[in-house]
Amino acid sequence: MKEKYYLVREDILPEAVLKTMRVKELLASGHTRTINEAVEKVGLSRSAFYKYKDGIHPLNRLEKDRIITISFDLDHRSGILSHVLGLMAEYGGNVLTIHQSIPLQGRANVVLSVETTRLTEDLDTMVEAMQNVAGVRHIHIIGQG
């Protein structure tokens, strides 16, 4: 059975679900060390925590674990790929893999897998900045997940 997700405003969620989220935040931040300590602090039973813990996540967390695959056609000149990688780092992208073809007719194709968890701007802004690098001929986002 396929899971369904809904975007729900916080003020209509049941108290136990909200407290479960608070417990998860306390544990993640290190303000509490154990589940027992955290559930006591927020006034939630352990059984309620275990019932809801895998079903609630902050929206920004769901958006974070993303990996994109980008294809670039680059002129075969020294420093272009380095400039693109530097821009990616400036925007908070974390390069996971690099695949580069042998340059043919003065151009090389480069495919990057990039973790976008910590991007400081939206993806379109980063791609536009890379498109403006001299020697970048084409950028195409192959996939996102």
C-alpha positions in Angstrom: 0.0 0.0 0.0 1.4 3.4 -1.0 1.8 6.0 1.8 -0.1 9.2 1.5 1.1 12.5 2.9 -0.8 15.7 3.8 0.3 19.2 4.6 -1.6 20.1 7.8 -1.6 23.4 9.7 -0.1 22.9 13.2 -3.0 24.3 15.1 -5.4 21.5 14.0 -3.1 18.7 15.0 -3.9 16.7 18.1 -1.8 17.6 21.2 -0.1 14.1 21.3 1.2 14.6 17.8 2.5 18.0 18.5 4.2 16.8 21.7 5.7 13.9 19.8 7.3 16.5 17.5 8.6 18.4 20.5 10.2 15.2 21.9 11.9 14.6 18.6 13.2 18.2 18.6 14.6 17.9 22.1 16.4 14.6 21.3 17.8 16.0 18.0 19.0 19.2 19.6 20.7 17.4 22.5 18.6 19.1 25.2 17.6 15.7 26.4 19.6 12.5 26.2 16.9 9.9 26.5 13.4 9.4 25.3 12.2 9.0 28.9 13.7 12.3 29.8 12.1 14.0 26.7 8.6 12.6 27.1 8.6 13.5 30.8 9.7 17.1 29.9 6.8 17.6 27.5 4.2 15.6 29.3 3.7 12.7 26.9 3.5 9.0 27.4 6.1 6.8 25.9 3.5 4.7 24.1 2.1 7.8 22.4 5.6 8.9 21.4 6.2 5.5 19.8 2.8 5.5 18.1 3.4 8.8 16.3 7.2 9.2 16.1 7.6 7.7 12.6 4.6 9.6 11.2 5.4 13.2 11.9 8.3 15.2 10.5 8.9 18.9 10.1 8.2 20.0 6.5 11.7 21.4 6.1 13.1 18.0 7.0 11.1 16.3 4.3 12.4 18.8 1.8 16.0 18.5 2.9 17.1 15.0 2.0 17.3 15.7 -1.6 19.9 14.7 -4.2 19.9 16.2 -7.7 21.7 15.0 -10.8 22.9 17.8 -13.1 24.4 17.4 -16.5 26.7 20.2 -17.8 28.3 20.7 -21.2 31.5 22.6 -20.6 34.1 24.1 -22.9 37.4 22.2 -22.7 39.4 24.9 -20.9 41.2 24.9 -17.7 39.3 26.0 -14.6 35.7 25.9 -15.8 34.7 22.8 -13.8 36.6 24.1 -10.8 34.6 27.4 -11.0 31.3 25.5 -11.2 32.3 23.3 -8.2 33.3 26.4 -6.3 29.9 28.1 -7.0 28.1 24.9 -5.9 30.0 25.0 -2.6 29.2 28.7 -2.1 25.5 27.9 -2.4 25.8 25.0 0.1 25.7 22.2 -2.4 27.6 19.0 -1.5 29.0 17.2 -4.5 28.6 13.4 -4.1 29.8 12.1 -7.5 31.5 13.5 -10.6 31.4 11.8 -14.0 33.3 13.5 -16.8 33.5 12.4 -20.4 36.6 12.8 -22.5 36.4 16.2 -24.3 35.3 15.9 -27.9 35.3 18.8 -30.4 36.3 21.1 -27.6 33.5 20.2 -25.1 33.1 17.8 -22.2 30.0 16.5 -20.5 30.1 16.4 -16.7 27.4 14.8 -14.6 27.3 15.7 -10.9 25.2 14.2 -8.1 24.7 16.9 -5.5 23.1 16.9 -2.1 21.0 20.0 -1.7 20.3 19.7 2.0 22.1 22.9 3.0 21.4 25.1 0.0 21.5 28.8 1.0 19.4 29.8 -2.0 16.8 28.0 -4.1 18.0 25.5 -6.7 17.0 27.8 -9.7 19.2 30.6 -8.4 22.2 28.3 -8.1 21.7 26.8 -11.6 21.4 30.3 -13.0 24.6 31.4 -11.4 26.4 28.3 -12.8 24.9 29.0 -16.3 26.5 32.4 -16.2 30.0 30.9 -15.8 32.1 31.5 -19.0 32.5 28.2 -20.7 29.3 26.6 -19.4 27.3 25.8 -22.5 24.4 23.8 -21.2 22.9 22.8 -17.9 20.2 20.2 -17.5 18.7 18.8 -14.3 18.4 15.1 -15.0 16.7 14.0 -11.8 15.7 15.0 -8.3 14.9 12.9 -5.3 
